[in-house]
Amino acid sequence: MKILVLGATGATGRLIVGRALAKGYEVVALVRSKEKASGLKGAELIEGDARDPGVLSRAIAGCDAVVSSLGTAMSPFKEVTLLSTATRALVAVMEQQKVRRLVCITGLGAGDSRGHGGFFFDRLLLPLMLRKVYEDKDRQEDAIRATTLDWTIVRPTVLNDKPARGGIKALTDLSGIHGGTIARSDVAEFVVQQLAVDSWLRKAPLITW
């Protein structure tokens, strides 16, 4: 399988690239700058803007699936559009080139997972620091849901850099969920697994320890 990874130079994206390569997949990494892509040895690097349909068309050629681990910094005041703009461009190119499988990371607090982050996240962090980011994550998810692609949206709880420990819980019934945490390495493992299975096809599981 040959996959395209967006957001490959981010902390989680790098782990996804490494995990996919370890499974024997061919990996194309779309990066803004090859200079910032150190550590992605084994991946084919395509330089460009993930919002550019021309760049996306070149990067996705010959691929069987796409992983989006695009992220953006906190933005308390400035409007955020990167995630939704890039995702709209991506799904259009995927449909044009008949690449059907998409696994996209958003996060706890997006869509119908809002209100399940616990007191600090729900009452302070999200409304004060992450509101603009999560408004764009919602638009991103809406853009994916509007397609006929074979998509899975992955919503991790709060990410940490601890070693993987497995035992991931993947849930769509969030009754009783009020926050949580998970290692980036476990997220990477779960995301790469979704490329080969249909367990969460057209669903948005929250994943946590």
N, C-alpha and C positions, 0 to 999 in steps of 0.2 A: 504494500500500500504506500502511496505517496501522498503526503499531507502538506498543506500550507499552514503555517503558524503566524498569526498576527499578535503583536505584543511580545515577541520572542525575546526581547532584551530585558523585560521586566523580571522581577524576582521569581514569580511563578512561571512565566513564559520560558525562562531558561531551563527550569526543571521539566517542563513539558517537552521541550526539544530533546533533552537528555534521555527522558523516559521513552519517547517515541523511537529514538535512534537505538536504544538498548533493546527494543522489541523488534528491531530489524526493519523499521519503516524508513523510507526515504523522506527527508524533511526539507522543505523550502521555508526559510525564515524571511519574512518581509520586515526590514529594519529601516529606520530613518537615517542611520549612519552606520556604515560598516566599521567605523572606528570604535563604536560603542558595542560592537557585537563580539567582543572577545569572549572566549569560553563556549562559543557555539560551534566548535570544531565538529565536522561531519555533516553539518547542514549546508545546503546551498543558500547563499545570501543574495537577496534581491533588495536593492536600496530604493527607497521611495516613500511616498506619503500614502498611508492606508486609506485615505479619503479619495484618492485619485483612481477613477475607474480604469484608466489606461495602465497604471502600475499594477493594479489588482489583476487585470486581464493577463498581463505578462507573468505575474507571479503564480497564478492559479493554473496556467496551462499544463496539462498532463497530470494534474492532481486528482485524487479520488475523494478527498475530504478536506475540511478546513477546521482549524481550532482558532478561536478568537479569545485571547487573554488580554485584550486591550484594557488599559487602565488610565486613570487621570488623577492628578493631585487634588487635594481639598481645594475648594473654591467657594468661600463663604459668600462672595458678592458678585463675582463675574459669571455670566452665563456659560454653561458647559454644553458643547455640541459635538465634540470629537467622537464620542462613542456612537451616537445615533447616526451621524453623518457617514462615518466609516462603515457602519453596519448596513445602512441603506445601499451604499455603493457596492458593498460586498455581496449582499444577497441578489442584487440585480445581475452582477457579473456571474455569480454561481448559476443562476437560472439560465442565463444566456449560454453558458458553457456546459450546462447539464451536469454540474457537480452538485450532488444532492446532500451529502452528509455534512452537517455543521454542528459543532459543539462550542458553545459560547459561555464564558464565565461572566456572571454579573455579581450578585452578592446578596447576603441577608439584608433585607430592607427594601429590595426591589419588588415591584408588583404586589402580589397578594401575600408576600412574606413580611411586608411592613407591619410594625407593631409587635414583632417577635424577637427583638434584639435585646431586651432587658431595659431596665430603667435608664442607665447612663446613655446607652446607644440611642434609644427611642426618644428620650426627652431632652437630651443635651447634644450629643455628637451629631446625630443626623440633622436635626432642625437648624443647629447653629453653624456647623462646619461642612456638612455633606449634602445639604438640601439640593443644591444645584447639580451636584454629581448624580444624585439618585433620581432627580427628574430626568436626566439624560439616560440613565440606565433604564428607566421605565420606557422612554421612547425607543431605546435600543431593543428591549424585549418586544415591544409592540411591532417593530419592523420585522422581527424574526417570525413572530406569530402570524403575521399577515401573509407569509409565503406558503408555498406547498413543499418546501424543502423538508428533508428528514433531519429535523433539528432536535437538539437537547440543550436546554439552558441550565447551567450549573450555578447554584447559589451557595457559595461557601459561607460559613460563619466567620468570625474574626480570625484573620490569618496570623500564624506565628511561624517562626523559623526553627522550631524544634525538629528532632528526627522523626521520620515517619513511624507510626506505630500501628497502622492498619485499623481494622475494626471500625471502619467508617459507617456512620448511619446516614442513609439517604432517605429523605422523607418528603412527602407532599402534604401529609396531614400534620399541620404544625400545632395542633392542640397541645398545650403544655410546654411549648418551646419558648424560652425567654433568654435568648443569647446563646453563647457557646463559642468554641474555638476549634481550630483545626490547623494542622501543619500544611504548609505549602506543598511539601513533597507528597503528602497524602492526596491533596487536591490534584496534583499532576498525575498521579497514578489513576485516580478515578476518571479524570478527563480522557486520558489516553485509552482506558478500557472502553469508554463509550463509543470509540471509533469502530469497534468490532462487534458490538452487541446492540440490541434494540430494546433493552429493558426499560429505558427511560425515553423512548422515542416520542417526540412532541409533548414532553413534560418538562417541568422545571423543578427538579428535586433540590431541596436544601441539604447540604452535606455538613456533617459535624462529627466530633468525637463523642 
